[in-house]
Amino acid sequence: MAASTGTMKQPSTARAKVAEVAAPKTEHDRGVLGRLMGYMFRAGSTGKFAWAIVIEIAAQLALILIPYLSANALNEVSTPGGSQAALAWWSVAGIVAGILALVLAFFSNRLFADLATKALNRLQKDLFDNMQTLSISFFDRNPVGDLISRVSNDSEAVAAFYESAISQVIRSVVQILLVTVIIFWMNWVLAIAALLTVPVLLVAVNIIQRIATPAYAKMQEELGALTSFQEETISGHKTIINSRRGDWANAQNQALAGNVFDVGSKATFTTLMQTPLTISLNVVQTVIVLVVGALLVVNGSATLGEVLAFTGYAGLLANALSDLASLADTVQNAGAGGRRVFAIVDEKPTVLDAPTARPFEFKGGYVQFSNVDFSYVKGRKILKHNTFEAQAGQKIGLCGPTGAGKSTIINLLTRYYDIDSGQITIDGQNITLTTQDSLREQIGVVLQEAFLFTDTVMNNLKYARAGATDEECIAAAKEANAHDFIVNLPQGYDTIMTERGANLSQGQRQMLTIARAMVANPKILVLDEATSNVDTRTEQLIQEGLTRLMKGKTSFVIAHRLSTIRDSDKILVINAGEIVEQGTHEELMKKEGFYYTLYMSQFKGKAPGGERATAAFAAS
């Protein structure tokens, strides 16, 4: 939509419906992990993935050959009449196998890293791209902080799965299979001895994971609470300083940090126990292999080299099993994060272009609402039986108490939502039968809260229309009374705006959004309390810019200060979702109805409707 960089505020009934997108509970983690794996096979990556596995298998074969080759070398030394030439050959072969294993592992890891990066990039692209297609109702239901968490934190959990878990699982599984085959081929008795501690290790690691995984989940929850509190207190530092609540903030922060420490200590301690446990079982495993091996050597059922090889294979086997167990937490987090990410990837917009939708054709700006009903939640109507018309070029004022439905009417005009019943037409065209992009291209919005991107002033102005030139932006800034303060900024039009334009005053930010709307040059204009919270002098400058912007355009002005819409060609008085009165200021004052009550309560302090009417407007 032309000149729009945010969404208009929603009624309290809509904001009350904010709720997190529920991840599909019917989809098993295995299905989620399979879907995540699928991202590695997209866009021609299947061949590369296959090569990575083949090279990894070759690397593991080379690694597993080392104990076997070492065993043969030892046998040459320990056997009477052993050949020095054979000893040298076996030794060189072992060294070559080690170098080969290292080189192959490098290439395998390089391929897996490339696949992981591309898969994560595809997933994040799908996630962000789909968010750009979603309707306003989606963002009403979901707090911004939660969406950011899905884009960042949940994606990080998936990234860990791509970057380490997949390659490590493949490596460990291949290693376990190859080691098991070769030890049974070499000596089945020693093979059984080498595997005796494996069940104990698996049970112990499983117990550790059952304790550690919930502990880490709780730690993330407590860490999230701490982060949220710190973010809130930093954002509200002026209030904390003014209220002298620094000690309270410190105490709260310490308490929340203490919770993170307590839970984190338990989680970390439990996980750290896995290392000494693995080492201990490896030692026991080695002792068992050596004892059994010694007995076999004594009775001639095994060679000294075989026993040495089995100690190496036992270590490889234990390490591979331990690595698999330690990845359980990463895989579980990826499954949980993947569910939350896919909940957004699979979300569909609620407002769609009709199959036969045509581009909107502007023919002057004649707007007509015919018996329009609307509800954010089915069965709870927000707007009821609203009918009005705005002639081309007219200024239409909208007023009424907070939550009456003023912004909702505008949200329907821009087709942020689809109506329940009735019809909205612009220049005789039903807006549900036009494409959304072509409709919003003709409608410019200036919101109460001016939104600026972290970029230069010039780029913020150019954001309104692709292809806008510097000259057009400067001309628009002059029309909006923004040029003088812009040129006095440290780098003028090249000055970088901090987050949301925090390095400008509220009035300056508003003048920039007006200039941005002028760059877009929309045919229909919406002003949503665009002059609130500014001083009188700044308001005058803003009003001058708005007057130039509205010239010749059909304009809709939402206002709580009735002085800003007194000169409107028509004023729509809205209460409880219905247009209760409409007409010019003079016509409405003569009726001495609801508008008259609002006006008198604001400007005279006397409300013919009594305290109830005064309170109704005061709340607005």
Secondary structure, 3 states (H helix, E strand, C coil): CCCCCCCCCCCHHHHCCCCCCCCCCCCCHHHHHHHHHHHHHCCCCHHHHHHHHHHHHHHHHHHHHHHHHHHHHHHHHHCCCCCHHHHHHHHHHHHHHHHHHHHHHHHHHHHHHHHHHHHHHHHHHHHHHHHHHCCHHHHHHCCHHHHHHHHHHHHHHHHHHHHHHHHHHHHHHHHHHHHHHHHHHHCHHHHHHHHCCHHHHHHHHHHHHHHHHHHHHHHHHHHHHHHHHHHHHHHCHHHHHHCCCHHHHHHHHHHHHHHHHHHHHHHHHHHHCHHHHHHHHHHHHHHHHHHHHHHHHHCCCCCHHHHHHHHHHHHHHHHHHHHHHHCHHHHHHHHHHHHHHHHHHCCCCCCCCCCCCECCCCCCCCEEEEEEEECCECCECCEEEEEEEECCCCEEEEECCCCCCHHHHHHHHCCCCCCCEEEEEECCEEHHHECHHHHHCCEEEECCCCCCCCCEHHHHHHCCCCCCCHHHHHHHHHHCCCHHHHHCCCCHHHCECCHHHCCCCHHHHHHHHHHHHHHHCCCEEEEECCCCCCCHHHHHHHHHHHHHHHCCCEEEEECCCHHHCCCCCEEEEEECCEEEEEECHHHHHHHCCHHHHHHHHHHCCCCCCCHHHHHHHHCC
